[in-house]
């Protein structure tokens, strides 16, 4: 299966990430952090995406924040100095499969997955 990888220009990050948050909320996400010191660290597996934003004000300006989970169990991951954003899409359907947010010395990967029939994914009630 062919994949298409797009580099998202920095000036489009805010709107692109907002669009991901607003898209179909019936997907699982898996979040992994990879860096040279600790290697591959799973942060979340098979949880709904609550929000992904680019901070535009204050001392955290430029940071990306990812929140996954449900009301009773939320995980927040912050990327303080992101330097690139890549989106990998399915070549046939155009569906987002993976988002890579790079930072000095590492990257965070967010994988998007449709649940099996009968599984419910909802972060918002």
N, C-alpha and C positions, 0 to 999 in steps of 0.2 A: 504494500500500500504506500502510495506516495504522500509525502508531507511537504508542506510549504512553510518556510520560516521567514518571518517578517521582522525587521528591526524597526521598532517604534521610535520615531524621533522624540527627543526630550520635550519639545514644546507640545506634544500631543499626549504625554503620559497621563495628565490629570483627567482628560476626557475619555481616554481609552480605558483607564482603570475604572472610572465611574460607569462606563458602559458594561464592563464585565460584571460589576455588582448588580446592575439592573437586568442582566440577561436571565434566561431561564434558571430558576432556583432549584430545579429538580436534578441537580448533579451532585455527586460526591467530589470532594477535593482531597488530594494528598499533598502535603507540604514537606519538602526536604530542604535542609540547609547543608551546603557542601563547602568546606574550606580546607586549606592545605594543612592546618594543624590538627583538626579533629576528624577530617574525612566526611563521610556521608552521615548526617544525623536526621532521622525521621522526626518530624515535629507534630504531624497530625496525619491521620489515615481515615479515609471514608467518613468525612464530616462535611456538612454543608458550609458553603462560603457565606459569611455574614456580610463582610465588607472588605474592600481593598481600595485604599486611598493614597493619594500623594499629598503630603502635608505642604501647604503653601505659605504658612505664616509662622512667626515665632522662631525660637531657637532650633526647632526640629524641621525647619523649612527644607524641602528636598527629600525628606525621609518617606519611605513607603511603609504603610501599616497594613497588615493582613490579619483579619479576624475570621476564625472558623469555629463551628460548633453550634450548640443549641443554647437556649436561655439558661439552662442549668449547668452547662459545661462549655465555656468559651476559651479559646486559645488565641493569644495575640502574639504576632511576630513582627518585629520592626527591622527594617533595613535602613540604617542611618545615612549611608552615603552611596546610594545606587549610582552606577555609571552606565548601565545599559538595560534595555528591556527588549526581549525577543518573544515573539508569539509563534508557536508552532501549531499549524492547523492541518486538518485532514485535507488532502489534496482533492478528494472527490466531493465532500460535503461542505468544506470550509469551516467545520466545527473546530473551536479552540480545544486543543488537546493538552498543551503545556505552555506555561508562561515562565520564562527565565528572567530573573531580576539579578543582575550582576553587581558586585561590589568588590572593592579592592581585596584580593586574596580569596574570593569565594563567590558563591551564588546561591540563590534560593530558587527552587523549582516548585511550581504549583501545577499538579496534574489534575485534569478534569475528566470525570468518568460518569457515564450514565449508569444508574442503578439497574439491577435486574428487575424483571417484572415482579410486582408485588412488594418491592422495597420502597419505603417512603423516605424522602429527603426533604426536610423543611427546617429552616432556621427561623422562619418568621411565621407567627401564628395568626 
